[in-house]
């Protein structure tokens, strides 16, 4: 993750000139998540594709949208001085102690 954060920072500070404001990047992250949600809703949900709008390669389109979300999240983390590697490790620790039995004991998840 550190390498990815460094790579995004390098691109933004050279090719991209500078970071957008935090608020702009938050709005862009929301937009990217919306684009991901649109294709997931049409492929796996109850919505149908508009005529001619279905991607030729759904898997590639899905991966591309996920990568866009990740890139924008990384940019926002960089400008807010968040080490995503450390934050992710903390989240995994929390999930392991808080949720160690929660899902196993959830009757809704039992087959």
C-alpha positions as CSV (number, residue, x, y, z in Angstrom):
1,X,0.0,0.0,0.0
2,X,2.9,2.4,0.8
3,X,4.2,1.9,-2.7
4,X,0.8,2.6,-4.2
5,X,0.5,5.8,-2.1
6,X,3.9,6.8,-3.3
7,X,3.0,6.1,-6.9
8,X,-0.2,8.1,-6.8
9,X,1.7,11.0,-5.1
10,X,4.4,10.9,-7.8
11,X,1.8,11.1,-10.5
12,X,-0.2,13.9,-9.0
13,X,2.8,16.1,-8.2
14,X,4.2,15.7,-11.7
15,X,1.7,14.8,-14.3
16,X,-1.3,16.1,-12.4
17,X,0.4,19.3,-11.3
18,X,-1.1,19.3,-7.7
19,X,-3.7,17.7,-5.5
20,X,-7.3,18.8,-5.8
21,X,-8.8,20.0,-2.6
22,X,-9.8,17.4,0.0
23,X,-13.5,18.3,-0.6
24,X,-13.1,17.9,-4.4
25,X,-11.4,14.5,-3.9
26,X,-14.2,13.4,-1.6
27,X,-16.7,14.3,-4.2
28,X,-14.7,12.5,-6.9
29,X,-14.5,9.4,-4.6
30,X,-18.2,9.5,-4.3
31,X,-18.6,9.8,-8.0
32,X,-16.3,6.8,-8.6
33,X,-18.2,4.7,-6.1
34,X,-21.4,5.6,-7.9
35,X,-19.9,4.4,-11.2
36,X,-18.9,1.1,-9.6
37,X,-22.4,0.8,-8.1
38,X,-24.0,1.4,-11.5
39,X,-22.3,-1.5,-13.2
40,X,-22.7,-3.8,-10.2
41,X,-26.5,-3.0,-10.0
42,X,-26.9,-3.7,-13.7
43,X,-24.9,-6.9,-13.7
44,X,-25.9,-8.4,-10.4
45,X,-28.9,-6.4,-9.2
46,X,-32.4,-5.8,-10.5
47,X,-31.6,-3.0,-13.0
48,X,-31.0,-3.9,-16.6
49,X,-28.4,-2.4,-19.0
50,X,-29.6,0.4,-21.3
51,X,-29.5,-0.7,-24.9
52,X,-25.9,-0.4,-26.1
53,X,-24.5,0.4,-22.7
54,X,-23.5,-3.1,-21.5
55,X,-19.7,-3.3,-21.5
56,X,-18.1,-5.7,-24.0
57,X,-15.9,-7.0,-21.2
58,X,-17.7,-6.7,-17.9
59,X,-14.8,-8.0,-15.8
60,X,-12.5,-5.4,-17.2
61,X,-15.1,-2.7,-16.7
62,X,-15.6,-3.8,-13.1
63,X,-11.9,-3.9,-12.4
64,X,-11.4,-0.5,-13.9
65,X,-14.1,1.1,-11.7
66,X,-12.6,-0.6,-8.6
67,X,-9.2,0.7,-9.5
68,X,-10.6,4.2,-10.0
69,X,-12.2,4.1,-6.5
70,X,-8.9,2.9,-5.0
71,X,-6.8,5.5,-6.8
72,X,-9.0,8.3,-5.6
73,X,-9.1,7.0,-2.1
74,X,-5.3,6.8,-2.1
75,X,-5.1,10.4,-3.3
76,X,-7.4,11.5,-0.5
77,X,-5.4,9.5,2.1
78,X,-2.2,11.1,0.9
79,X,-3.4,14.6,1.2
80,X,-4.9,13.9,4.7
81,X,-1.6,12.2,5.8
82,X,-3.2,8.8,6.3
83,X,-0.9,5.8,6.1
84,X,-3.3,3.3,4.6
85,X,-1.1,0.3,5.4
86,X,-1.2,1.2,9.1
87,X,-4.9,2.0,9.0
88,X,-5.7,-1.3,7.2
89,X,-3.7,-3.2,9.8
90,X,-5.7,-1.5,12.6
91,X,-8.9,-2.4,10.9
92,X,-8.0,-6.0,10.5
93,X,-7.1,-6.2,14.2
94,X,-10.4,-4.6,15.1
95,X,-12.3,-7.0,12.8
96,X,-10.5,-10.0,14.3
97,X,-11.4,-9.1,17.9
98,X,-14.8,-7.5,17.4
99,X,-16.1,-9.9,14.8
100,X,-14.3,-13.1,15.6
101,X,-17.6,-14.9,16.4
102,X,-20.2,-12.4,15.2
103,X,-20.8,-13.7,11.7
104,X,-20.4,-17.4,12.7
105,X,-23.2,-16.9,15.2
106,X,-25.5,-14.9,12.9
107,X,-28.5,-17.1,12.1
108,X,-29.1,-15.0,9.0
109,X,-25.9,-16.3,7.6
110,X,-26.5,-20.0,8.3
111,X,-27.5,-22.1,5.3
